Amino acid sequence: RKEPTGDILLDMTNKNISDYLMKTYPKLIKTSLKSKYWVNEQRYGGLSVGGQLPILDVDPEEIQDVLSQLGQMLNITGGPYSKSVMNELGTFLHYMESEYNVKVWYNNKGWHAMVSFMNVANNAILRAYLPRYANPSEFGITVINHPLNLTKEQLSEVTVLTTSVDAVVAICVIFAMSFIPASFVLYLIQERVTKAKHLQFVSGVSPLVYWFANFFWDMLNYSISTAMVVGIFVGFDKKCYTSPTNLPALVALLFLYGWAVTPMMYPLSYMFNVPSTAYVSLSCINLFIGINSSAITFILELFENNMSLLKFNEVLKKVLLAFPHFCLGRGLIDMAMNQAVTDVYARFGEEFSMDPFRWNFVGKNLFCMAVEGFVYFIINLLIQYKFFLDHWTSDQGGKNLATDDDGDVAQERERIYKGGNKNDILRIRDLSKTYGRRKRPAVDKICVGVPAGECFGLLGVNGAGKTTTFKMLTGDTDVTSGEASVAGYSILSNILDVHQNMGYCPQFDAIDELLTGREHFGGNKRKLSTAIAMIGCPPLVLLDEPTTGMDPHSRRFLWNAIMSIIRDGRAVVLTSHRRELDANLMQRLRRNSRELGNIMEECEALCTRLAIMVNGTFKCLGTIQHLKYKFGGGYVVTMKIKAVKPGVSPDLGPAESFMDSSFPGCIQREKHYNTLQYEIAAASLARIFQLVLTNKERLNIEDYSVSQTTLDQVFVNFAKQQAGEDDPVPSRALVLKREKKILPLKRVTTK
């Protein structure tokens, strides 16, 4: 039966106790097996009472006779003590085994089992012989078992073995926490590469607000991961991290690690343009720093007898505190080592508890990570504000005009040098940009002022420098030399104020792919980009190829919107909308004026002034009519030839021979089924009409027209001078200028 003390009393009368203990042991082991490493013993010992032992039937006199005879044979004579022993031997043997006894049983796997159960038996005997009036609870025997002190080697071995397991746990935490901050740069890189980030800045978002918002959101996501890690430790009851004294330190380590490592990732994101590459690379960097630094310093501490290595390790640990990864990993390992020492002290029955927030414990790691969070965030802001970049904006232009400047371009340059007009919203002075080791600048000392109420057109093939100019004006790229201002604010020193007075539609849509059109005001991407540029009624609107991909109806709608901006007294800078224009296609475009004419239609409909940009410089500047007068270089003759007989193709040969002989040097621009178009460089208008009219019947000319050279023809002539990125800049071809103004002749048709 089970006693109130919890002991179990068994009736073992006429039973073999040893046999019972042996046969019941396997059953106890089976129920107490908790793991494959150790067994929780259920029975450490007990007492047996009432057992009877056989009494030895020995005659003491016979033993005395045997011993006397043995002494005589060996010639040994006993003394008085020997005789006394011989006399008491019979009594000793009689009472050596008691008939009624108490036997103590113990399990030798319990270190204190024998001593403990012997003390139980002694206390039972003591209290059995007490007087009846005595209180048994006031009497007892206390036994103290003091363990042997562990040697230094044993203590080190126990500590190392315990800490090594927990160090592996710490490394696993570092491994997991290396991927989380690396994932925070994915969206940042995507925004930077697509220019969505830059467009936010141009639209008025402060860089400080942008980075604080990103950091706040990243820390919210990081907090979820931190809570999961802490929950896992608590669930597995890892004392070295979840004890009442260590749990606050664990939470502080994990939180401050995120606080420090997240802004550390931000500057590193500028090194990558592909988000997936950045994620893999930064994860590997985090793993390398965290695991190697923590493991190396932990291993070096094991060389206790090498003072030089220990001193080196102390210096190394101080240097590595600059990395949040080391602060986290080393802090977790130190907490594990402290718990191991606490457990060793507990073996001796002593309590040892160190405050984990002490400076020499985890305190220095927490302090360093708290400081690093501020430092890395400030470094990121300084990079954003381009603090580390040298702006050598020397005024190379001065008042020395470029020798190859056109007269109108030189006049505009001189006007800007003198301060420009007070109505100029945009003022550019000798703005230049050179990329790396390229032989020629992308933009070369351009000067122009755009007043309020003007739409300024900027034409040029790909590589001419239009988009680079826009990038410098919006702060997307650095200025090599020169200066520009928007509404009086310099793009070099007051870029935030410039953004407040500017709207920008980039060449490629910089729209956040995670937001829907409804969240962006609706519409297709190009309309959306243009609408974003116009929001807030900025004084200056930069439109880089805004109508690309638009249908005619949408294009007309956008033109009306731009005209309303101009009527409101704001300024617009517009570039051509055909991205595929390049120098290699100029010959095809020359033969197909309709395709190029669509390009110029936008400029003629909107621009009050325009400039043609070639090799980073302005080749001409002025109103459309002025450029036609100055650089048109002649007239365009278009003839439609009729067939001699129905069903027969028109014969264009006679008309071609006539034009070649009558107007030497003319250029055939188009030749179709029944249509011919020629460009005549220099000839009298009256002579052209006279010759064509005289030969009309002979050449079977059904109708013809003579028109002034169009803007697209002027553009083609300049575009042919465009060089490759690494080609030397060609000298500007001499342009024939008319000494006498010719009144505009829009179109004359004769049938």
Beta strands, then each sheet from edge to edge (+ up, - down):
strand 1: 45-52
strand 2: 100-106
strand 3: 424-433
strand 4: 443-451
strand 5: 455-459
strand 6: 481-486
strand 7: 489-490
strand 8: 502-505
strand 9: 540-543
strand 10: 571-575
strand 11: 609-614
strand 12: 617-622
strand 13: 635-641
strand 14: 667-671
strand 15: 675-680
strand 16: 701-708
strand 17: 748-750
sheet 1: 1+ 2-
sheet 2: 4+ 3- 6+ 7-
sheet 3: 8+ 9+ 10+ 5+ 11+ 12-
sheet 4: 14+ 15- 13+ 16- 17+
end
